Amino acid sequence: MHNRKYLIATVSLASLLLASTASAEELAIYAWSGELPQEIVDDFAKETGIKVTMDTYDSNETMMAKLSAGASGYDLIEPSQYSVQVLSKQGLLLELDHAKLPNLGNLGEAFKNVSFDPGQKFSVPYIWGTTGFAYNEECVKDAPTSWKALWDPAYEGRIYMLDNMLAAYIAGLQVNGFHAGTTNPEEIEKATQSLIEQKKVLGGYNSSNFGDLVASGEACIVQGWNGNIAQAITTNPKVHYVIPEEGGSMWIDGFSIPKAAKNTEAAYKFMDYIMKPEVAAKAANLSKSATVVDAAKALLPKDVAENPAIYPPADKLTKVDFILDVGDATKLYQDGWTKVKTAQ
């Protein structure tokens, strides 16, 4: 009799455990490569009991194509400013319920009403940064200040460009004196020709481990995003990051919930969690990126808070371009990029 009771109790306990496992919350994140540290994801999972999976991408276009194609299976994505505009226009993003984001007030004033998403209807900023280039001083003796360095035959085969359409066009346009994100067909065509011409000196296009290439010396100069380069500098202090004299660009990456998301409550919890000052500071320190949470900056170690590759001096930001949705001109960029990539 006792054995039977014990057996029933064991079966009941097993059933309960199975039920609780099955009902555990889940969260599927699709984030930029190198920007959302695994440690932050693990901390969140430990604190909340939510099971988190994360995939990464290295271009907004890859992420947008996946979302536009239908069910992506993701509950949270990390779009840059112009892709928030594109995806919200396509009706692919959930309008955010700010009542579920009590930590939203922790955002710095500059990020509370961004032009690309007024009122933060569809996105919550996470980090910001710049697009410029990096060089290894062991290979490049005279410190370059211009995008022209990425066309210099002296470094043939050891120059890498981001494998990213709009990022490559930042250099292609600005080296010709044009604004990145222009919709002028003649300017886009001129930039396309410059990028085709550049292929003679390129080692390749790379958006994933360009920081490693320049830190190891395999590359002399790479176009890159400042956070990845700041990580490379910790590996090799002979790497230097440059916002080019022509301007470079500034970007803001944040979190949005796709309309097709299955686990929206878990997504809200993560977005709110990442805005806690201590969490934002840890994420910024690990990813070597500039946080949008003002109170977090005071918690950062000096080598991050005072690192010009992460927080550039104000005078370096006077000419930066901020790329927004280029609308119908997207086709001009896509056609031009196809020509660039297929040119011999």
VEXPA-164360 format. One line per field, with one value per residue: residue number from 1; chain; x, y, z of N, C-alpha, C in turn. Coordinates in steps of 0.05 Angstrom, whole numbers, plus 5000, padded with zeros to 4 digits. Layout:
REM VEXPA-164360
num	[NUM|...]
chaine	[A|...]
n.xx	[X|...]
n.yy	[Y|...]
n.zz	[Z|...]
ca.xx	[X|...]
ca.yy	[Y|...]
ca.zz	[Z|...]
c.xx	[X|...]
c.yy	[Y|...]
c.zz	[Z|...]
This chain:
REM VEXPA-164360
num	[1|2|3|4|5|6|7|8|9|10|11|12|13|14|15|16|17|18|19|20|21|22|23|24|25|26|27|28|29|30|31|32|33|34|35|36|37|38|39|40|41|42|43|44|45|46|47|48|49|50|51|52|53|54|55|56|57|58|59|60|61|62|63|64|65|66|67|68|69|70|71|72|73|74|75|76|77|78|79|80|81|82|83|84|85|86|87|88|89|90|91|92|93|94|95|96|97|98|99|100|101|102|103|104|105|106|107|108|109|110|111|112|113|114|115|116|117|118|119|120|121|122|123|124|125|126|127|128|129|130|131|132|133|134|135|136|137|138|139|140|141|142|143|144|145|146|147|148|149|150|151|152|153|154|155|156|157|158|159|160|161|162|163|164|165|166|167|168|169|170|171|172|173|174|175|176|177|178|179|180|181|182|183|184|185|186|187|188|189|190|191|192|193|194|195|196|197|198|199|200|201|202|203|204|205|206|207|208|209|210|211|212|213|214|215|216|217|218|219|220|221|222|223|224|225|226|227|228|229|230|231|232|233|234|235|236|237|238|239|240|241|242|243|244|245|246|247|248|249|250|251|252|253|254|255|256|257|258|259|260|261|262|263|264|265|266|267|268|269|270|271|272|273|274|275|276|277|278|279|280|281|282|283|284|285|286|287|288|289|290|291|292|293|294|295|296|297|298|299|300|301|302|303|304|305|306|307|308|309|310|311|312|313|314|315|316|317|318|319|320|321|322|323|324|325|326|327|328|329|330|331|332|333|334|335|336|337|338|339|340|341|342|343|344]
chaine	[A|A|A|A|A|A|A|A|A|A|A|A|A|A|A|A|A|A|A|A|A|A|A|A|A|A|A|A|A|A|A|A|A|A|A|A|A|A|A|A|A|A|A|A|A|A|A|A|A|A|A|A|A|A|A|A|A|A|A|A|A|A|A|A|A|A|A|A|A|A|A|A|A|A|A|A|A|A|A|A|A|A|A|A|A|A|A|A|A|A|A|A|A|A|A|A|A|A|A|A|A|A|A|A|A|A|A|A|A|A|A|A|A|A|A|A|A|A|A|A|A|A|A|A|A|A|A|A|A|A|A|A|A|A|A|A|A|A|A|A|A|A|A|A|A|A|A|A|A|A|A|A|A|A|A|A|A|A|A|A|A|A|A|A|A|A|A|A|A|A|A|A|A|A|A|A|A|A|A|A|A|A|A|A|A|A|A|A|A|A|A|A|A|A|A|A|A|A|A|A|A|A|A|A|A|A|A|A|A|A|A|A|A|A|A|A|A|A|A|A|A|A|A|A|A|A|A|A|A|A|A|A|A|A|A|A|A|A|A|A|A|A|A|A|A|A|A|A|A|A|A|A|A|A|A|A|A|A|A|A|A|A|A|A|A|A|A|A|A|A|A|A|A|A|A|A|A|A|A|A|A|A|A|A|A|A|A|A|A|A|A|A|A|A|A|A|A|A|A|A|A|A|A|A|A|A|A|A|A|A|A|A|A|A|A|A|A|A|A|A|A|A|A|A|A|A|A|A|A|A|A|A|A|A|A|A|A|A|A|A|A|A|A|A]
n.xx	[5017|5036|5078|5048|5025|5071|5089|5048|5054|5105|5097|5060|5091|5131|5098|5082|5132|5144|5102|5113|5161|5146|5113|5147|5171|5194|5243|5262|5316|5341|5397|5447|5512|5562|5542|5504|5520|5532|5535|5501|5451|5451|5451|5400|5367|5377|5359|5304|5284|5269|5275|5325|5341|5390|5403|5448|5462|5495|5480|5430|5398|5397|5368|5320|5302|5290|5249|5211|5199|5163|5140|5187|5201|5224|5224|5245|5281|5339|5341|5373|5369|5346|5323|5283|5246|5233|5213|5170|5137|5123|5089|5107|5124|5109|5068|5092|5076|5082|5072|5090|5143|5174|5226|5238|5244|5297|5328|5375|5366|5376|5360|5307|5266|5273|5286|5274|5236|5188|5165|5177|5148|5157|5207|5262|5318|5384|5442|5492|5533|5589|5607|5668|5737|5791|5860|5923|5979|6029|6031|6011|6042|6039|5991|5927|5873|5831|5778|5802|5846|5828|5829|5880|5934|5981|5968|5948|5907|5904|5864|5800|5730|5666|5618|5567|5515|5495|5532|5581|5571|5572|5626|5638|5606|5619|5675|5674|5654|5600|5537|5525|5473|5445|5395|5402|5408|5454|5496|5496|5510|5561|5588|5582|5616|5664|5668|5672|5720|5753|5757|5802|5843|5825|5824|5780|5709|5679|5639|5638|5685|5721|5749|5783|5816|5845|5869|5903|5938|5932|5900|5912|5882|5814|5746|5697|5653|5650|5646|5660|5713|5734|5734|5773|5818|5828|5851|5896|5933|5957|5922|5881|5824|5787|5747|5730|5754|5719|5670|5641|5593|5537|5501|5443|5425|5371|5318|5263|5197|5176|5115|5096|5113|5114|5123|5112|5109|5155|5192|5183|5199|5254|5271|5260|5294|5345|5349|5361|5406|5453|5455|5456|5505|5540|5531|5549|5603|5621|5610|5637|5612|5575|5530|5459|5436|5439|5452|5481|5531|5563|5576|5613|5679|5739|5770|5732|5691|5721|5743|5760|5746|5699|5666|5666|5702|5665|5675|5689|5642|5615|5608|5585|5543|5474|5441|5378|5316|5319|5279|5249|5298|5326|5326|5363|5410|5412|5416|5465|5499|5497|5524|5575|5590|5592|5630|5693]
n.yy	[4976|5025|5030|5036|5085|5116|5109|5134|5186|5198|5194|5236|5279|5278|5290|5341|5368|5361|5390|5441|5451|5451|5495|5536|5602|5627|5659|5685|5714|5759|5787|5839|5818|5812|5853|5844|5819|5751|5739|5776|5759|5708|5723|5747|5704|5672|5704|5710|5660|5651|5618|5630|5639|5658|5685|5713|5769|5804|5847|5897|5888|5832|5816|5845|5822|5771|5779|5804|5762|5732|5689|5692|5670|5698|5735|5783|5835|5871|5925|5976|6049|6065|6018|6009|6047|6027|5975|5987|6016|5976|5949|5909|5911|5910|5956|5990|5979|6023|6020|5972|5978|6000|6019|6054|6108|6114|6124|6167|6238|6252|6208|6201|6219|6203|6219|6181|6148|6174|6186|6136|6091|6042|6022|6013|6048|6020|6017|6064|6087|6095|6095|6083|6078|6031|6024|5988|6004|5980|5968|6010|6068|6126|6162|6155|6200|6203|6175|6162|6130|6079|6068|6064|6042|6024|5990|5945|5888|5883|5912|5919|5922|5935|5884|5904|5937|5994|6013|6008|6045|6092|6105|6106|6148|6192|6199|6223|6271|6274|6267|6213|6167|6195|6211|6222|6204|6210|6219|6172|6137|6155|6142|6087|6075|6089|6051|6005|6014|6012|5958|5935|5940|5915|5867|5840|5835|5844|5833|5810|5790|5832|5863|5827|5816|5863|5869|5825|5837|5817|5847|5914|5961|5971|5981|5997|5985|6023|5997|5943|5951|5976|5932|5902|5934|5926|5877|5886|5941|5970|5980|6029|6072|6111|6166|6188|6247|6264|6254|6204|6161|6163|6117|6085|6030|5990|5957|5919|5891|5840|5837|5786|5759|5708|5707|5756|5780|5762|5786|5841|5841|5831|5877|5916|5900|5908|5962|5975|6012|5986|5939|5958|5984|5940|5912|5950|5954|5902|5896|5938|5986|6047|6068|6082|6095|6142|6141|6096|6106|6129|6085|6058|6030|6071|6063|6051|6091|6136|6126|6145|6117|6095|6134|6186|6249|6310|6345|6311|6292|6329|6328|6280|6234|6214|6160|6153|6122|6111|6107|6104|6106|6063|6021|6040|6039|5983|5962|5985|5963|5910|5913|5929|5884|5844|5860|5850]
n.zz	[5000|5018|4981|4935|4944|4946|4894|4865|4883|4864|4809|4803|4819|4779|4735|4748|4746|4692|4670|4689|4665|4612|4610|4620|4609|4545|4503|4442|4412|4363|4345|4333|4312|4361|4394|4435|4494|4511|4565|4589|4570|4594|4648|4652|4640|4684|4726|4715|4700|4649|4588|4542|4474|4426|4363|4314|4269|4214|4185|4174|4131|4123|4168|4160|4113|4129|4165|4132|4098|4125|4178|4228|4275|4317|4378|4394|4365|4339|4310|4270|4264|4212|4195|4232|4215|4164|4175|4209|4175|4141|4172|4207|4259|4329|4363|4418|4487|4534|4588|4604|4608|4654|4664|4624|4630|4644|4601|4567|4555|4502|4474|4481|4447|4391|4322|4282|4304|4330|4396|4412|4392|4368|4381|4427|4444|4450|4446|4420|4366|4320|4250|4220|4207|4220|4235|4235|4269|4261|4209|4181|4176|4176|4209|4184|4163|4130|4089|4042|4051|4048|3996|3981|3944|3968|4008|3985|3980|4034|4056|4082|4071|4101|4095|4076|4051|4057|4093|4065|4025|4054|4058|4003|3983|4017|4007|3959|3971|3982|4018|4062|4053|4015|3965|3914|3847|3813|3848|3877|3836|3823|3871|3868|3825|3848|3889|3858|3833|3877|3889|3867|3905|3949|4003|4015|4033|4097|4152|4201|4231|4226|4262|4287|4244|4235|4284|4286|4246|4197|4165|4144|4144|4161|4146|4194|4252|4311|4362|4355|4339|4384|4418|4391|4400|4454|4450|4418|4427|4387|4348|4319|4322|4275|4262|4201|4167|4130|4153|4167|4201|4247|4287|4316|4353|4372|4410|4385|4379|4339|4301|4294|4338|4389|4443|4474|4525|4551|4519|4530|4583|4578|4549|4587|4628|4606|4609|4660|4700|4721|4692|4639|4641|4649|4601|4564|4578|4568|4513|4493|4478|4468|4517|4521|4567|4614|4670|4672|4651|4689|4719|4691|4677|4674|4628|4590|4593|4582|4533|4470|4424|4436|4462|4427|4421|4423|4380|4339|4321|4292|4237|4224|4189|4193|4179|4149|4129|4061|4025|3961|3936|3953|3916|3879|3908|3917|3865|3850|3888|3874|3825|3844|3876|3838|3802|3769]
ca.xx	[5000|5055|5092|5030|5023|5096|5090|5030|5066|5128|5086|5048|5113|5142|5079|5084|5157|5141|5084|5126|5181|5132|5101|5168|5172|5217|5248|5281|5327|5357|5412|5472|5536|5581|5531|5490|5537|5520|5534|5476|5429|5451|5442|5371|5354|5380|5342|5276|5275|5260|5295|5331|5359|5398|5417|5459|5465|5515|5469|5401|5384|5392|5347|5295|5293|5279|5223|5193|5192|5142|5146|5216|5205|5237|5207|5258|5302|5355|5345|5385|5349|5330|5307|5259|5228|5225|5196|5145|5121|5113|5070|5119|5132|5088|5068|5100|5060|5102|5065|5105|5171|5178|5253|5241|5253|5326|5342|5385|5348|5381|5349|5279|5247|5289|5272|5265|5214|5177|5149|5186|5125|5164|5234|5275|5347|5401|5469|5497|5561|5596|5620|5692|5756|5813|5885|5943|6003|6052|6029|6005|6060|6028|5963|5908|5850|5810|5769|5820|5865|5817|5833|5909|5947|6003|5958|5933|5902|5902|5843|5774|5706|5643|5602|5542|5510|5494|5558|5601|5564|5580|5653|5638|5594|5634|5701|5668|5643|5571|5526|5516|5444|5434|5376|5409|5418|5481|5515|5497|5524|5590|5597|5583|5640|5687|5670|5681|5749|5767|5760|5830|5861|5812|5828|5753|5687|5677|5624|5636|5709|5741|5765|5804|5834|5863|5885|5923|5956|5924|5891|5924|5860|5788|5723|5685|5637|5668|5645|5677|5741|5742|5741|5799|5839|5835|5869|5921|5932|5968|5899|5869|5798|5786|5723|5744|5750|5695|5646|5633|5564|5528|5478|5430|5413|5353|5303|5236|5183|5161|5086|5090|5125|5097|5129|5116|5114|5184|5207|5181|5216|5282|5275|5260|5317|5369|5350|5370|5433|5475|5455|5465|5534|5554|5529|5567|5631|5628|5609|5653|5594|5565|5503|5439|5426|5457|5462|5500|5557|5578|5584|5632|5707|5750|5780|5709|5678|5738|5755|5750|5735|5671|5653|5683|5700|5642|5684|5691|5615|5602|5603|5575|5516|5456|5426|5350|5304|5323|5254|5251|5326|5337|5331|5388|5432|5413|5427|5493|5514|5500|5546|5600|5597|5598|5652|5718]
ca.yy	[5000|5048|5031|5047|5114|5128|5109|5155|5212|5201|5200|5263|5299|5279|5304|5370|5378|5363|5412|5467|5454|5457|5522|5557|5623|5626|5683|5681|5741|5761|5811|5845|5804|5827|5876|5836|5798|5726|5740|5791|5740|5687|5736|5752|5678|5663|5721|5707|5633|5650|5604|5649|5631|5681|5684|5739|5776|5825|5869|5902|5877|5804|5814|5854|5803|5748|5788|5809|5737|5718|5680|5689|5656|5714|5752|5808|5840|5894|5940|6003|6070|6066|5993|6013|6061|6009|5953|5997|6023|5951|5937|5885|5915|5914|5982|5983|5987|6034|6013|5947|5985|6020|6031|6071|6135|6115|6133|6194|6257|6252|6184|6198|6224|6202|6228|6158|6134|6193|6175|6108|6074|6015|6013|6025|6049|6004|6029|6080|6087|6108|6079|6096|6056|6026|6015|5976|6022|5965|5965|6037|6085|6153|6159|6166|6214|6204|6150|6156|6109|6053|6065|6068|6017|6016|5968|5926|5861|5883|5931|5906|5938|5921|5870|5916|5956|6022|6020|6012|6070|6115|6112|6112|6174|6214|6203|6240|6297|6273|6258|6185|6167|6213|6198|6233|6181|6215|6216|6143|6125|6162|6125|6059|6073|6090|6025|5985|6020|6004|5929|5927|5940|5902|5839|5829|5848|5828|5847|5794|5790|5852|5872|5807|5818|5886|5865|5805|5847|5806|5871|5939|5980|5960|5997|5982|5998|6030|5978|5919|5960|5980|5905|5895|5951|5913|5854|5898|5970|5984|5986|6056|6077|6138|6177|6202|6276|6269|6252|6178|6162|6155|6099|6077|6004|5986|5932|5920|5866|5835|5833|5757|5747|5691|5711|5785|5787|5757|5807|5865|5837|5834|5905|5932|5891|5919|5991|5980|6024|5967|5920|5974|5988|5915|5907|5970|5947|5876|5899|5962|6004|6070|6062|6104|6100|6162|6133|6073|6116|6134|6059|6045|6035|6094|6055|6051|6117|6157|6115|6160|6100|6089|6160|6205|6277|6324|6357|6290|6285|6352|6323|6253|6231|6196|6149|6146|6106|6125|6104|6092|6105|6037|6005|6050|6027|5954|5957|5993|5943|5885|5919|5928|5857|5826|5871|5835]
ca.zz	[5000|5020|4956|4915|4949|4938|4865|4855|4890|4846|4783|4805|4820|4752|4718|4755|4736|4663|4664|4694|4644|4587|4611|4625|4588|4527|4488|4420|4405|4338|4351|4319|4320|4378|4409|4459|4506|4521|4594|4596|4564|4615|4673|4650|4642|4712|4744|4709|4694|4621|4571|4520|4452|4411|4337|4307|4241|4211|4169|4177|4107|4128|4188|4149|4093|4144|4176|4109|4086|4140|4205|4233|4300|4337|4396|4398|4345|4346|4286|4270|4261|4187|4192|4248|4197|4142|4186|4220|4152|4130|4192|4218|4287|4349|4376|4445|4510|4552|4616|4609|4608|4675|4664|4600|4639|4648|4576|4566|4542|4473|4462|4489|4426|4367|4297|4266|4317|4350|4418|4417|4387|4358|4388|4451|4439|4468|4445|4396|4358|4295|4229|4210|4199|4239|4223|4253|4265|4252|4180|4170|4192|4179|4217|4164|4174|4109|4076|4019|4059|4040|3967|3978|3934|3986|4026|3968|3991|4063|4062|4083|4074|4113|4075|4084|4029|4064|4106|4044|4011|4071|4048|3974|3979|4030|3995|3937|3981|3984|4044|4064|4054|3994|3947|3887|3831|3802|3870|3883|3814|3827|3893|3858|3809|3867|3903|3838|3829|3902|3890|3859|3928|3972|4011|4016|4049|4121|4172|4225|4247|4216|4285|4291|4221|4238|4308|4281|4226|4170|4151|4153|4148|4157|4153|4216|4272|4333|4385|4348|4338|4412|4428|4379|4413|4479|4442|4408|4430|4363|4331|4325|4308|4263|4249|4180|4166|4113|4170|4179|4207|4274|4287|4341|4352|4395|4410|4376|4380|4314|4305|4295|4362|4405|4471|4477|4553|4557|4504|4546|4608|4571|4542|4612|4642|4594|4615|4688|4698|4726|4669|4616|4645|4644|4572|4550|4585|4555|4484|4487|4463|4483|4527|4519|4595|4626|4697|4669|4643|4714|4730|4673|4683|4660|4601|4572|4594|4570|4509|4447|4403|4445|4466|4412|4429|4409|4354|4319|4313|4279|4208|4219|4177|4207|4156|4153|4107|4036|4009|3934|3927|3961|3892|3866|3923|3913|3838|3851|3904|3857|3806|3859|3885|3815|3786|3771]
c.xx	[5017|5069|5075|5028|5048|5098|5072|5042|5089|5118|5074|5070|5126|5124|5080|5109|5156|5123|5097|5148|5168|5122|5122|5168|5197|5219|5269|5290|5343|5371|5437|5495|5554|5569|5516|5505|5521|5516|5508|5452|5427|5442|5412|5357|5355|5361|5313|5266|5266|5283|5300|5349|5366|5412|5428|5461|5485|5506|5439|5386|5378|5368|5320|5284|5279|5251|5202|5183|5170|5151|5176|5221|5219|5218|5219|5280|5316|5361|5359|5363|5332|5313|5282|5238|5216|5205|5170|5126|5108|5093|5081|5128|5108|5090|5072|5080|5080|5097|5081|5135|5177|5206|5258|5251|5283|5342|5352|5367|5351|5367|5319|5259|5262|5273|5260|5242|5202|5160|5156|5162|5134|5191|5243|5305|5362|5430|5471|5526|5565|5608|5644|5711|5777|5837|5904|5969|6028|6054|6025|6020|6049|5998|5943|5884|5826|5802|5787|5840|5855|5817|5864|5922|5970|5994|5942|5931|5899|5883|5816|5752|5684|5627|5573|5537|5512|5520|5580|5596|5570|5608|5653|5626|5611|5661|5698|5656|5613|5562|5519|5486|5430|5414|5381|5421|5446|5502|5518|5513|5554|5602|5600|5609|5665|5691|5679|5712|5765|5772|5788|5848|5850|5822|5801|5733|5683|5661|5623|5661|5731|5759|5789|5825|5854|5880|5908|5944|5951|5914|5906|5903|5834|5767|5709|5667|5653|5669|5662|5707|5751|5749|5768|5822|5847|5854|5896|5919|5944|5947|5887|5844|5797|5758|5734|5736|5726|5669|5641|5603|5560|5504|5468|5418|5395|5338|5274|5224|5169|5132|5079|5101|5105|5099|5133|5121|5143|5201|5206|5199|5245|5288|5277|5286|5342|5371|5357|5399|5455|5477|5465|5495|5550|5554|5548|5596|5639|5629|5627|5637|5584|5536|5485|5428|5446|5469|5482|5528|5575|5588|5606|5661|5718|5758|5757|5697|5694|5753|5743|5739|5706|5655|5671|5681|5679|5650|5686|5663|5601|5594|5591|5548|5500|5437|5398|5340|5306|5300|5259|5280|5339|5344|5357|5412|5435|5425|5457|5510|5518|5523|5573|5609|5604|5621|5677|5741]
c.yy	[5025|5052|5044|5077|5129|5131|5131|5182|5218|5209|5228|5284|5301|5294|5334|5382|5381|5386|5439|5472|5463|5485|5544|5577|5620|5653|5678|5709|5738|5788|5815|5828|5822|5849|5868|5813|5774|5727|5755|5774|5719|5698|5739|5725|5668|5678|5716|5679|5630|5637|5621|5635|5656|5674|5711|5743|5799|5847|5872|5888|5847|5800|5823|5835|5779|5755|5792|5784|5722|5710|5676|5673|5671|5732|5780|5811|5866|5911|5967|6023|6068|6040|5994|6027|6042|5988|5963|6005|5998|5937|5912|5887|5920|5942|5977|5995|5997|6028|5987|5952|6007|6033|6049|6099|6137|6123|6161|6212|6255|6229|6180|6204|6226|6207|6204|6143|6152|6179|6146|6088|6045|6005|6027|6025|6033|6014|6047|6079|6100|6088|6095|6074|6054|6018|6004|5991|6007|5964|5993|6057|6113|6151|6172|6180|6213|6177|6142|6134|6082|6048|6065|6042|6007|5992|5947|5898|5860|5905|5916|5926|5922|5909|5878|5939|5986|6031|6025|6038|6095|6124|6121|6139|6196|6219|6221|6267|6297|6263|6228|6185|6185|6197|6207|6211|6185|6211|6186|6129|6130|6145|6096|6055|6073|6063|6003|5989|6010|5974|5919|5925|5925|5874|5825|5846|5831|5845|5832|5795|5809|5863|5853|5810|5840|5883|5845|5815|5835|5828|5895|5960|5966|5981|5982|5999|6000|6009|5954|5927|5965|5953|5896|5909|5938|5889|5865|5928|5985|5989|6013|6060|6106|6144|6195|6232|6283|6266|6226|6180|6154|6136|6094|6050|6000|5961|5937|5892|5861|5829|5803|5743|5731|5697|5740|5794|5784|5778|5834|5864|5842|5864|5922|5926|5906|5949|5997|5991|6004|5946|5934|5978|5963|5908|5925|5962|5921|5880|5922|5981|6026|6065|6087|6110|6117|6152|6110|6083|6120|6108|6046|6050|6057|6087|6052|6079|6139|6148|6130|6143|6093|6114|6181|6233|6291|6335|6337|6283|6307|6346|6295|6254|6211|6185|6141|6131|6122|6121|6091|6090|6078|6020|6014|6039|5997|5947|5963|5973|5917|5889|5917|5900|5838|5836|5855|5853]
c.zz	[5000|4993|4935|4918|4940|4907|4853|4860|4871|4818|4782|4804|4792|4733|4723|4743|4706|4655|4668|4674|4618|4587|4617|4602|4570|4513|4467|4410|4379|4340|4333|4330|4337|4395|4434|4472|4516|4551|4604|4592|4586|4642|4674|4653|4671|4731|4740|4705|4665|4605|4546|4499|4436|4385|4331|4277|4239|4191|4174|4155|4111|4147|4176|4128|4107|4154|4154|4096|4101|4168|4210|4258|4322|4353|4400|4377|4352|4321|4291|4262|4235|4184|4210|4231|4176|4153|4197|4197|4140|4149|4205|4247|4305|4360|4406|4466|4531|4582|4624|4610|4629|4675|4640|4607|4644|4624|4578|4550|4512|4459|4467|4467|4399|4341|4281|4278|4339|4371|4424|4414|4381|4367|4414|4445|4460|4469|4420|4390|4331|4275|4219|4201|4221|4224|4244|4248|4257|4222|4167|4187|4197|4185|4197|4177|4154|4099|4053|4025|4050|4010|3960|3968|3951|4004|4011|3980|4021|4073|4062|4087|4088|4090|4080|4065|4038|4078|4085|4029|4028|4061|4019|3968|3991|4018|3970|3945|3984|4012|4042|4067|4034|3977|3918|3870|3820|3824|3877|3861|3816|3849|3884|3842|3827|3881|3884|3835|3853|3903|3883|3884|3952|3977|4011|4031|4073|4142|4199|4242|4237|4238|4290|4268|4225|4263|4303|4261|4198|4152|4162|4160|4143|4162|4175|4234|4298|4356|4380|4348|4367|4425|4417|4392|4439|4474|4433|4408|4406|4342|4339|4309|4299|4253|4227|4178|4148|4129|4183|4185|4236|4270|4315|4337|4376|4392|4401|4378|4354|4320|4307|4320|4378|4435|4477|4505|4560|4543|4520|4571|4601|4564|4567|4628|4632|4599|4644|4686|4701|4703|4644|4617|4639|4614|4556|4554|4569|4524|4474|4469|4481|4491|4523|4547|4609|4653|4695|4663|4668|4727|4713|4682|4665|4631|4580|4570|4581|4545|4485|4424|4410|4448|4452|4423|4412|4382|4332|4308|4297|4250|4203|4206|4193|4186|4164|4129|4081|4016|3982|3924|3936|3937|3878|3881|3918|3886|3837|3865|3889|3837|3820|3865|3861|3797|3791|3778]
